[in-house]
Amino acid sequence: MKLAELFPVGGKGVIATASGAGVVNIAIYARPHIIDDETLAWGMTDGRSYGNLKENPHASYLYLAPVSGFSGWRLTLELKKIEDSGELLETIRKNTKEIVGPEAGLMVKHFIILNIRNLSKLAIHGLIPRPAGLSHVPGLQPCDTICWLPFCLSLPPPLLRTRHRDGIAPPRPPDLQPS
């Protein structure tokens, strides 16, 4: 499986960044532009995500595939560089104008290049084997299980991995218990 196959057309992406002071921002983002097997790029405006990455080079990206149920990928990323010009930026602006609208394309001022530090599969109720052909990606987990997606995504990564690797579903918060 190639990295490009992980992000089929029609899915939804969310990127999370934090400022140098730890203030978190979450934003909906398009599928990434694939630079190589370990590097991705996105166009950015002068918004909070861009500002945060200038202060703190770490980010997470969640991609939900366009299928029934929950399937997709969770990526831990690290900023490699920010570019304010070039052919890729012009391509991103052109695509944004066509998909979102002319004004949106004009707002894209930069593109960021991020290295993949960790890549894990999202799934509901089950173990997912390591994708063939991606074993060289640093931090790729051999399996990952998400038992109850909204709660699990709010857990810090070490707790999420520990509980899921042991096959123990985390308890639901009291305000979300079934009535």
N, C-alpha and C positions, 0 to 999 in steps of 0.2 A: 504494500500500500504506500503510495506517495503522499507527501504532506498535503498537496493540493486536493486530494480526495477526502481529506478530513473536513473540508469546509464546502459542502455542496450548496449550490444556488438555492435561495429560499429560506435559509436558516436565519437565526437571530444571534447577534453577538453583543456582549456587554464587556466593557473594559473598566477595571477598577484601578485607581491610582490613589496615592496619598501625598500630601504636602510634606515638606521637611519637618513640620510640627506634628505630623500624623493625622491631619484632617483628611478624611477619605472622601473621594468623589467616585461616583459610578455613572457611566454614560453608555448609551447604545451606540455601537460601532458596527460598521460594515464588515464583511469578510476581509481578512488581511490580504495584502499583496505578498506573494511568496518570493523571497529573494533566493533562498537555497533551503536545504533540508533542516537548517537550524536557525534561520533568520526570517523575520516577517516585517512588513512595513504597513503603516496606515497614514492617511492624510489627516491633518489636524488644523483646527482654527486656533485663535488665541484664547481659548477657553481654559477652564479649570484643569482638565486632563493634561493639556500641554504645559501649563504652569507647574503642575505637580511633578511632571516628569523632569522638568528642568531643575527642580529642587531635590527630587528623590527618584533615582533611576529604576525603581522596582514597580512592576505592574502585574495584574492578573487579567486574563481574558477568558471568558466563558462563551462557548459557541454551542447553541442548541440547534441540532440538525432538523430539517423539515420533515419529520416523521411523526407518527402518532406515539404518544408516550414521551419520555424524556431520554434523549440520546444525544451525545455530543462530546465535546472536549473541554477540559479545563487546562489552561496553560499558565505557568509562572514565567514572567518575562523580565528581561533586564535591558535597559536602554543602551544601545550601541552608539547611535549618533542621531542628530537632528539636522535635517537639510532644509534650506529655504529656497532652493531653486533646483532646476534640473529636469531631465526628461520624465522621470517617474512622477514628480510633482505635477507636471503638465498633464500626464495621463490620468492621474487621480482627479485633478480639477475637471478634466473633460468628462470622465465617468460620472462624477458627482453632479455636474450640470445636466447630463442626460437622465440620470436616475432620480435625483432629488429636485433639481431645478436650477436655473441660471444663477440666482442669488446665492444658493448654497455653494455652488462651484467657486464663486468669487471669494467666499469666506475661507476657503482652504488656503492657508498661508505657508504651511510646513508639511514635511513628512518625517515620521519618526521610524527609525530602524531599531528593532528589538531582537535580542537573542532569546531563544527558547531555553529556559533553565529546567523546566519540568513540564511534562505532558502526561495527562491521565484521562482516561475514558470515563464519561458519565454513563450511568445505567441505573435502571430501577430494578431492585430485587434480583440480583444475580451477579455472578462473577463474569467479567469480560476478559478474555485472553489478550495478551500483548499483541498489538497489530503487527502482522508480518511486514518486514522491511523497515520498521522504525526502531529496531532494537539499539541502534547507535545514538539515538537522541538522549542526551544527558538527563537523568532523573526520571525516565519513563518507568512507570510502575507496572509490574507484571499483571496486576489486576486491581480493580477498584469497584466498590459497590456503594451505591447510594440508596438507602432504604426509604428515606422520606425527604425528598429534595428540598422543600423550603427551609426546614430546620437544619438539615445537614450543611447547606451552603452558608449558614450563619456561624458554623463552628470554625475555630481556628484550624488550619491544615494539620498540625500534628495530632490533635484530638480526633479529627475526621478520619485520618488514615488509621490510627490505632484502633478505634472502635470498629471500623469497617473491616479491617484485616482480621479482627477477631470474630467477625460475623455477628457482632452485637449491634442492634439498632439503637441509636440514641433515643431517650425518652422525648416525647413531645412536650413543649413548654406548657405550663398549667393553663394559660389562656387559650391554647389551641387543642385541648383535650376534646374528644368527641362527646357530644351531649346525649 
